[in-house]
């Protein structure tokens, strides 16, 4: 790895983790694909708008706007979300807003006891001050977001199971 790669790695926070959850891959895929509901349960997301969803053969492409806020910081950004329902995969890439770069990937794999959820995100803010601040709490923030999805799944799917289904 050369010096330029080392500097880039130092300024671009990345986070990845895998969680074993007691829900099906289809349930977790549906939960993460429901971008319009993110403000209901994800910390720091104050608004969400799905602009379009375009079928493209074996996948759909969604264009969505999210508004994130933390203390005095409030930014809107737009993403292209590629939904691979059959493969149980969601790929998100940055289109417009405060980032130089932002990519996230979700994979959902059924297991004997539920599913494995694999999450990976990699981003860099345009503003160096924001990038520095993000680096200070990035991993904790990503863990809180993943826990928010887990809590949402528990609310949606354990309530559904307790009531005997849909």
C-alpha positions as a Markdown table, in Angstrom:
| # | Residue | x | y | z |
|---|---|---|---|---|
| 1 | Unk | 0.0 | 0.0 | 0.0 |
| 2 | Unk | 1.5 | 3.4 | -1.0 |
| 3 | Unk | 1.4 | 6.6 | 1.1 |
| 4 | Unk | -1.6 | 7.9 | -0.8 |
| 5 | Unk | -3.6 | 4.7 | -0.1 |
| 6 | Unk | -2.5 | 5.0 | 3.6 |
| 7 | Unk | -3.8 | 8.6 | 3.9 |
| 8 | Unk | -7.1 | 7.7 | 2.1 |
| 9 | Unk | -7.6 | 4.8 | 4.5 |
| 10 | Unk | -6.9 | 7.0 | 7.5 |
| 11 | Unk | -9.5 | 9.6 | 6.5 |
| 12 | Unk | -12.3 | 7.4 | 5.1 |
| 13 | Unk | -14.1 | 5.6 | 7.9 |
| 14 | Unk | -15.2 | 2.1 | 7.1 |
| 15 | Unk | -17.3 | -0.3 | 9.2 |
| 16 | Unk | -18.3 | -3.8 | 8.6 |
| 17 | Unk | -20.0 | -6.4 | 10.8 |
| 18 | Unk | -22.1 | -9.5 | 10.6 |
| 19 | Unk | -25.0 | -10.2 | 13.0 |
| 20 | Unk | -26.8 | -13.5 | 13.5 |
| 21 | Unk | -30.5 | -12.7 | 14.0 |
| 22 | Unk | -33.6 | -14.9 | 14.7 |
| 23 | Unk | -35.5 | -13.5 | 11.6 |
| 24 | Unk | -35.6 | -14.7 | 8.0 |
| 25 | Unk | -33.4 | -13.1 | 5.4 |
| 26 | Unk | -36.6 | -12.0 | 3.6 |
| 27 | Unk | -37.8 | -10.2 | 6.7 |
| 28 | Unk | -34.5 | -8.4 | 7.2 |
| 29 | Unk | -34.2 | -7.5 | 3.5 |
| 30 | Unk | -37.7 | -6.0 | 3.6 |
| 31 | Unk | -36.9 | -4.0 | 6.7 |
| 32 | Unk | -33.7 | -2.5 | 5.3 |
| 33 | Unk | -35.3 | -1.9 | 1.8 |
| 34 | Unk | -38.1 | 0.2 | 3.5 |
| 35 | Unk | -36.1 | 3.4 | 3.3 |
| 36 | Unk | -39.2 | 5.6 | 3.7 |
| 37 | Unk | -39.6 | 4.3 | 7.3 |
| 38 | Unk | -36.0 | 5.1 | 8.4 |
| 39 | Unk | -36.9 | 8.3 | 10.3 |
| 40 | Unk | -39.2 | 6.1 | 12.5 |
| 41 | Unk | -36.3 | 4.2 | 14.1 |
| 42 | Unk | -32.8 | 5.2 | 12.9 |
| 43 | Unk | -30.9 | 7.7 | 15.0 |
| 44 | Unk | -30.0 | 11.0 | 13.3 |
| 45 | Unk | -32.3 | 10.4 | 10.3 |
| 46 | Unk | -35.0 | 13.1 | 10.5 |
| 47 | Unk | -36.6 | 12.7 | 7.1 |
| 48 | Unk | -36.7 | 10.3 | 4.1 |
| 49 | Unk | -38.2 | 10.5 | 0.7 |
| 50 | Unk | -38.2 | 7.8 | -2.0 |
| 51 | Unk | -38.1 | 9.7 | -5.3 |
| 52 | Unk | -38.4 | 6.8 | -7.7 |
| 53 | Unk | -38.2 | 3.0 | -7.9 |
| 54 | Unk | -37.3 | 1.7 | -11.3 |
| 55 | Unk | -37.5 | -2.1 | -12.1 |
| 56 | Unk | -34.4 | -3.2 | -14.1 |
| 57 | Unk | -34.8 | -6.9 | -14.8 |
| 58 | Unk | -33.4 | -8.8 | -11.9 |
| 59 | Unk | -33.2 | -5.8 | -9.6 |
| 60 | Unk | -34.9 | -2.4 | -8.8 |
| 61 | Unk | -33.1 | 0.9 | -8.5 |
| 62 | Unk | -34.5 | 3.4 | -5.9 |
| 63 | Unk | -33.5 | 7.0 | -5.7 |
| 64 | Unk | -34.0 | 8.3 | -2.2 |
| 65 | Unk | -33.2 | 11.4 | -0.2 |
| 66 | Unk | -32.3 | 11.3 | 3.5 |
| 67 | Unk | -31.9 | 14.2 | 5.9 |
| 68 | Unk | -29.4 | 13.5 | 8.7 |
| 69 | Unk | -29.1 | 15.7 | 11.7 |
| 70 | Unk | -26.9 | 15.8 | 14.8 |
| 71 | Unk | -26.9 | 18.8 | 17.1 |
| 72 | Unk | -26.3 | 21.8 | 14.8 |
| 73 | Unk | -25.4 | 19.7 | 11.8 |
| 74 | Unk | -28.2 | 19.0 | 9.3 |
| 75 | Unk | -27.6 | 17.7 | 5.8 |
| 76 | Unk | -29.7 | 16.2 | 2.9 |
| 77 | Unk | -28.1 | 13.6 | 0.7 |
| 78 | Unk | -29.4 | 11.5 | -2.2 |
| 79 | Unk | -28.6 | 7.9 | -2.8 |
| 80 | Unk | -29.0 | 5.3 | -5.4 |
| 81 | Unk | -30.2 | 2.1 | -3.7 |
| 82 | Unk | -30.0 | -1.1 | -5.8 |
| 83 | Unk | -32.4 | -3.7 | -4.5 |
| 84 | Unk | -31.6 | -7.3 | -5.3 |
| 85 | Unk | -34.6 | -9.0 | -3.8 |
| 86 | Unk | -33.9 | -12.6 | -5.0 |
| 87 | Unk | -30.2 | -12.4 | -3.9 |
| 88 | Unk | -31.2 | -10.6 | -0.7 |
| 89 | Unk | -28.7 | -7.9 | -1.2 |
| 90 | Unk | -28.9 | -4.1 | -1.0 |
| 91 | Unk | -26.2 | -1.8 | -2.4 |
| 92 | Unk | -26.3 | 1.9 | -1.8 |
| 93 | Unk | -24.1 | 4.6 | -3.4 |
| 94 | Unk | -24.0 | 8.3 | -2.9 |
| 95 | Unk | -25.5 | 10.6 | -5.6 |
| 96 | Unk | -25.6 | 14.1 | -4.1 |
| 97 | Unk | -24.9 | 15.9 | -0.8 |
| 98 | Unk | -22.2 | 16.4 | 1.7 |
| 99 | Unk | -20.0 | 13.3 | 0.8 |
| 100 | Unk | -17.1 | 12.9 | -1.5 |
| 101 | Unk | -17.8 | 9.2 | -1.4 |
| 102 | Unk | -20.3 | 6.8 | 0.3 |
| 103 | Unk | -21.1 | 3.2 | -0.4 |
| 104 | Unk | -22.9 | 0.7 | 1.8 |
| 105 | Unk | -23.8 | -2.9 | 1.3 |
| 106 | Unk | -26.2 | -5.2 | 3.0 |
| 107 | Unk | -26.4 | -9.0 | 2.6 |
| 108 | Unk | -29.0 | -11.3 | 4.2 |
| 109 | Unk | -28.3 | -15.1 | 4.3 |
| 110 | Unk | -30.7 | -17.6 | 5.8 |
| 111 | Unk | -29.3 | -19.9 | 8.5 |
| 112 | Unk | -30.8 | -22.7 | 10.5 |
| 113 | Unk | -31.7 | -20.3 | 13.3 |
| 114 | Unk | -32.7 | -17.2 | 11.3 |
| 115 | Unk | -30.3 | -15.2 | 9.2 |
| 116 | Unk | -26.9 | -13.6 | 9.1 |
| 117 | Unk | -26.9 | -9.9 | 8.3 |
| 118 | Unk | -23.7 | -8.5 | 6.8 |
| 119 | Unk | -23.3 | -4.8 | 6.7 |
| 120 | Unk | -20.5 | -2.7 | 5.3 |
| 121 | Unk | -20.2 | 1.1 | 4.9 |
| 122 | Unk | -17.4 | 3.3 | 3.5 |
| 123 | Unk | -17.6 | 7.1 | 3.3 |
| 124 | Unk | -15.8 | 10.4 | 3.3 |
| 125 | Unk | -17.3 | 13.9 | 3.8 |
| 126 | Unk | -16.4 | 16.8 | 1.5 |
| 127 | Unk | -15.9 | 19.0 | 4.5 |
| 128 | Unk | -12.7 | 18.2 | 6.5 |
| 129 | Unk | -14.2 | 19.4 | 9.7 |
| 130 | Unk | -17.2 | 17.1 | 9.4 |
| 131 | Unk | -14.9 | 14.3 | 8.4 |
| 132 | Unk | -12.8 | 14.8 | 11.5 |
| 133 | Unk | -15.8 | 14.9 | 13.7 |
| 134 | Unk | -17.3 | 11.8 | 12.0 |
| 135 | Unk | -14.1 | 9.9 | 12.7 |
| 136 | Unk | -14.4 | 10.5 | 16.4 |
| 137 | Unk | -17.7 | 8.8 | 16.8 |
| 138 | Unk | -18.1 | 6.8 | 13.5 |
| 139 | Unk | -17.8 | 3.2 | 14.8 |
| 140 | Unk | -20.1 | 3.9 | 17.8 |
| 141 | Unk | -22.6 | 5.6 | 15.4 |
| 142 | Unk | -22.5 | 2.6 | 13.0 |
| 143 | Unk | -23.1 | 0.2 | 15.9 |
| 144 | Unk | -26.1 | 2.3 | 17.0 |
| 145 | Unk | -27.6 | 2.2 | 13.5 |
| 146 | Unk | -27.2 | -1.6 | 13.3 |
| 147 | Unk | -28.8 | -2.0 | 16.7 |
| 148 | Unk | -31.6 | 0.3 | 15.6 |
| 149 | Unk | -32.3 | -2.2 | 12.7 |
| 150 | Unk | -32.2 | -5.1 | 15.2 |
| 151 | Unk | -34.7 | -3.3 | 17.5 |
| 152 | Unk | -37.0 | -2.5 | 14.6 |
| 153 | Unk | -36.9 | -6.2 | 13.6 |
| 154 | Unk | -37.8 | -7.2 | 17.1 |
| 155 | Unk | -40.7 | -4.8 | 17.2 |
| 156 | Unk | -42.1 | -5.8 | 13.8 |
| 157 | Unk | -41.5 | -9.5 | 13.7 |
| 158 | Unk | -41.8 | -10.6 | 17.3 |
| 159 | Unk | -45.2 | -8.7 | 17.5 |
| 160 | Unk | -46.2 | -10.4 | 14.3 |
| 161 | Unk | -45.3 | -13.8 | 15.7 |
| 162 | Unk | -47.0 | -13.2 | 19.0 |
| 163 | Unk | -50.3 | -12.3 | 17.1 |
| 164 | Unk | -50.1 | -15.4 | 15.0 |
| 165 | Unk | -48.8 | -14.0 | 11.7 |
| 166 | Unk | -49.6 | -11.2 | 9.3 |
